[in-house]
């Protein structure tokens, strides 16, 4: 439940957009002027605000660092030919976010907070949406446990936030596929279906191994070509 859906809005004094060229964007390297933030405390969502993008101040004992209760989503917003902002299938992401929350024993985020908070945030930072083909505004909703405690149990307090990032194409070149057979992140009864941070951490080692194998084959081919030319 939400004590009040009134969102306190504090706008940035100067937009960072003045210093960025949206026509030549590295992926997920810049973040917009504002973010949405809310706290789950005492069984309810409160302190809902949109404010200038800024760091969090977290205790070293924050539960998220020790037990990994953290989930997120990835959504995109575009502009149509008339310059109007549209979010692509946000309700599907909202539903999946709360499916992940249930699996990780976290509170669900109310639809009003997730959807209306996101809508207002994008309305404030809509000038950050690139108009270039295959470019978009990436929307990242996140929730993590914020209890200051060392103990294996679900937290009682959580932080929910949304940040935005203008971005170009995810793949700038054709994909190279490597099928991993040894390392897995999804098993029966596991959390593979949940968009939890640990799933992505588990994928980093096999991804590095795949890249190493690909580079080994690449340099091997270069060596064979060099011998053939000689």
Backbone torsions as a table, in degrees:
resi	resn	phi	psi	omega
1	UNK	NA	159.6	-179.4
2	UNK	-120.3	128.9	178.8
3	UNK	-62.5	-41.6	178.2
4	UNK	-160.5	136.6	-179.5
5	UNK	-89.3	6.8	174.6
6	UNK	-64.1	121.1	-178.1
7	UNK	-100.4	118.9	176.1
8	UNK	-74.4	125.9	-175.6
9	UNK	-116.7	123.4	173.9
10	UNK	-121.9	118.0	-175.2
11	UNK	-92.8	149.9	177.8
12	UNK	-66.8	145.8	-179.0
13	UNK	-71.7	-30.6	-179.4
14	UNK	-141.5	135.1	-179.4
15	UNK	-81.7	132.6	174.9
16	UNK	-68.7	-15.4	-177.8
17	UNK	-60.5	-24.5	179.3
18	UNK	-63.6	-20.9	-175.2
19	UNK	-106.1	6.2	-173.6
20	UNK	-124.0	139.1	174.9
21	UNK	-98.9	109.7	-176.9
22	UNK	-74.8	-5.7	-180.0
23	UNK	-85.7	-10.4	-178.3
24	UNK	-140.3	78.0	-170.9
25	UNK	-107.2	124.2	163.9
26	UNK	-71.4	149.6	-173.1
27	UNK	-70.1	129.2	172.9
28	UNK	54.9	42.3	179.1
29	UNK	-107.0	-15.4	179.8
30	UNK	-126.3	151.0	179.2
31	UNK	-129.0	147.2	-172.5
32	UNK	-69.3	-179.8	-173.7
33	UNK	-70.8	-23.9	-170.6
34	UNK	-131.7	163.8	176.7
35	UNK	-142.8	156.3	173.5
36	UNK	-104.5	140.8	-178.6
37	UNK	-142.0	141.9	176.9
38	UNK	-150.2	153.3	-179.4
39	UNK	-118.6	141.1	171.7
40	UNK	-102.7	110.3	-177.2
41	UNK	-140.7	138.4	178.0
42	UNK	59.9	30.2	176.6
43	UNK	81.7	11.0	179.3
44	UNK	-146.2	158.6	177.9
45	UNK	-86.9	133.6	-177.3
46	UNK	-150.2	-179.5	178.6
47	UNK	54.6	43.0	-177.6
48	UNK	-80.4	122.6	-177.4
49	UNK	-151.8	153.5	168.5
50	UNK	-112.1	127.0	-173.6
51	UNK	-145.5	170.0	176.9
52	UNK	-57.7	141.7	178.5
53	UNK	-56.2	128.5	-175.1
54	UNK	-160.6	163.0	179.3
55	UNK	-71.5	162.5	171.3
56	UNK	-93.7	153.8	170.5
57	UNK	-107.8	110.8	-174.8
58	UNK	-123.0	144.2	175.8
59	UNK	-71.5	145.4	174.1
60	UNK	-59.3	-20.8	179.3
61	UNK	-92.2	6.6	178.6
62	UNK	-54.6	130.4	-171.2
63	UNK	-58.9	-30.1	-177.7
64	UNK	-60.4	-31.7	-179.8
65	UNK	-70.1	-26.2	-171.4
66	UNK	-104.4	-31.1	-172.9
67	UNK	-126.2	0.7	166.3
68	UNK	70.1	24.6	175.2
69	UNK	-76.8	93.1	-179.8
70	UNK	-154.3	133.6	178.9
71	UNK	-134.7	161.3	178.6
72	UNK	-156.4	171.6	174.7
73	UNK	-135.3	167.3	175.4
74	UNK	-133.8	118.5	-175.4
75	UNK	-129.9	159.8	178.9
76	UNK	-130.5	146.5	174.6
77	UNK	-121.5	144.5	-178.9
78	UNK	-130.7	167.9	170.9
79	UNK	-111.9	139.0	175.5
80	UNK	-85.2	-174.1	-176.2
81	UNK	-65.5	-21.2	178.6
82	UNK	-91.8	3.5	178.7
83	UNK	83.0	11.2	179.5
84	UNK	-86.2	143.3	-178.0
85	UNK	-87.4	135.1	176.8
86	UNK	-131.6	139.1	176.7
87	UNK	-102.0	133.0	-176.0
88	UNK	-84.8	113.8	173.3
89	UNK	47.5	52.0	-175.9
90	UNK	-66.6	-29.0	-178.1
91	UNK	-67.5	-32.0	176.5
92	UNK	-64.6	-41.6	177.9
93	UNK	-69.0	-36.8	177.3
94	UNK	-60.8	-44.7	179.2
95	UNK	-64.4	-43.6	-179.5
96	UNK	-66.9	-34.3	178.4
97	UNK	-59.2	-45.3	-178.7
98	UNK	-75.4	-25.1	171.2
99	UNK	-64.5	-42.6	176.4
100	UNK	-63.6	-41.2	-179.5
101	UNK	-61.0	-42.9	-179.9
102	UNK	-62.9	-42.6	-178.8
103	UNK	-65.8	-32.6	-178.2
104	UNK	-93.7	11.3	178.5
105	UNK	57.1	47.6	178.3
106	UNK	-116.9	158.2	178.6
107	UNK	-68.9	147.2	174.7
108	UNK	-74.8	150.7	176.7
109	UNK	-94.7	125.3	-179.0
110	UNK	-60.8	147.6	-179.6
111	UNK	-56.6	-40.0	-177.4
112	UNK	-63.1	-41.0	179.2
113	UNK	-68.4	-47.7	-177.0
114	UNK	-65.2	-52.6	-172.8
115	UNK	-78.4	-49.0	-177.7
116	UNK	-71.3	-37.1	176.0
117	UNK	-61.8	-43.5	178.1
118	UNK	-64.6	-42.0	-179.3
119	UNK	-61.9	-45.0	-179.1
120	UNK	-67.1	-38.9	179.4
121	UNK	-62.7	-45.3	-179.8
122	UNK	-67.5	-35.0	178.2
123	UNK	-62.2	-37.0	179.4
124	UNK	-70.9	-39.3	-175.6
125	UNK	-107.4	26.0	-175.7
126	UNK	-64.1	-22.5	178.5
127	UNK	-68.4	-12.5	178.3
128	UNK	-82.6	-7.6	-179.1
129	UNK	-75.4	117.2	-179.5
130	UNK	-67.8	148.1	176.7
131	UNK	-94.9	-9.7	-175.6
132	UNK	-69.1	148.2	179.9
133	UNK	-59.0	138.0	179.2
134	UNK	69.0	11.5	175.6
135	UNK	-106.8	156.5	-176.8
136	UNK	-159.9	175.8	171.7
137	UNK	-103.8	114.4	-178.8
138	UNK	-82.0	132.6	-176.8
139	UNK	-112.9	123.9	-177.2
140	UNK	-121.7	96.1	170.5
141	UNK	-81.9	139.0	-177.1
142	UNK	-139.8	145.1	169.3
143	UNK	-135.2	137.8	177.8
144	UNK	-143.2	156.6	179.7
145	UNK	-75.9	137.7	-175.3
146	UNK	-125.6	9.4	174.6
147	UNK	-56.2	141.2	174.1
148	UNK	-97.6	85.6	-174.4
149	UNK	-160.5	147.8	171.0
150	UNK	-106.5	108.9	-177.8
151	UNK	175.2	134.1	-175.6
152	UNK	-81.7	92.6	176.3
153	UNK	-162.0	159.1	175.4
154	UNK	-62.1	143.3	178.8
155	UNK	-70.4	163.1	173.3
156	UNK	-101.8	-15.2	-178.9
157	UNK	-125.6	142.8	-177.1
158	UNK	-142.3	155.4	173.9
159	UNK	-116.7	133.4	174.7
160	UNK	-118.6	134.6	176.8
161	UNK	-148.8	161.5	176.1
162	UNK	-131.9	129.2	172.6
163	UNK	-122.3	161.5	-175.3
164	UNK	-127.9	144.3	179.8
165	UNK	-143.2	119.7	174.3
166	UNK	-69.7	137.5	-173.2
167	UNK	-148.0	154.9	174.8
168	UNK	-93.2	-162.1	-178.3
169	UNK	-60.9	141.3	178.9
170	UNK	-65.4	-41.3	178.2
171	UNK	-114.1	114.0	-179.9
172	UNK	-83.9	-13.2	-179.6
173	UNK	-141.4	163.5	177.8
174	UNK	-55.0	142.1	-177.3
175	UNK	-73.4	147.4	170.7
176	UNK	-112.5	121.9	-172.1
177	UNK	-102.3	132.0	173.1
178	UNK	-123.4	125.7	-178.3
179	UNK	-92.7	114.4	-179.0
180	UNK	-87.4	130.0	-177.5
181	UNK	-114.1	-12.9	-175.7
182	UNK	-100.8	-49.8	-175.6
183	UNK	-95.3	129.5	-178.6
184	UNK	-129.4	156.4	175.2
185	UNK	-118.4	-8.3	-178.5
186	UNK	-124.8	121.1	175.6
187	UNK	-133.4	162.6	-180.0
188	UNK	-59.2	126.3	-179.1
189	UNK	86.7	-2.5	-177.6
190	UNK	-89.6	-159.6	-175.4
191	UNK	-113.3	22.5	-178.5
192	UNK	-58.3	-31.2	-177.8
193	UNK	-82.4	-11.4	-179.7
194	UNK	-90.3	140.0	179.3
195	UNK	-88.0	68.9	-178.2
196	UNK	-104.0	147.8	-171.9
197	UNK	-57.9	-37.1	-177.1
198	UNK	-61.2	-28.5	177.9
199	UNK	-61.6	-37.7	-177.5
200	UNK	-78.3	-34.0	175.1
201	UNK	-62.8	-38.6	-179.0
202	UNK	-66.4	-23.4	-177.5
203	UNK	-84.8	-10.0	-172.2
204	UNK	-70.5	-39.7	-179.4
205	UNK	-65.1	-51.8	178.3
206	UNK	-63.7	-29.3	176.0
207	UNK	-65.1	-42.4	177.6
208	UNK	-63.6	-39.1	178.5
209	UNK	-63.5	-40.6	179.1
210	UNK	-64.3	-40.5	178.9
211	UNK	-65.2	-39.7	179.1
212	UNK	-64.1	-41.1	178.5
213	UNK	-65.3	-39.5	-179.6
214	UNK	-65.0	-42.5	179.4
215	UNK	-67.7	-35.6	177.8
216	UNK	-62.9	-43.8	178.0
217	UNK	-64.7	-38.5	-178.5
218	UNK	-63.0	-49.0	-179.2
219	UNK	-70.1	-28.0	175.1
220	UNK	-64.6	-42.5	177.3
221	UNK	-64.8	-40.2	178.9
222	UNK	-62.5	-39.2	179.5
223	UNK	-64.5	-42.3	179.7
224	UNK	-65.2	-40.0	178.9
225	UNK	-64.6	-39.7	-179.4
226	UNK	-63.9	-41.5	179.5
227	UNK	-67.1	-36.6	-178.2
228	UNK	-66.4	-41.0	179.7
229	UNK	-64.5	-38.4	179.4
230	UNK	-65.7	NA	NA
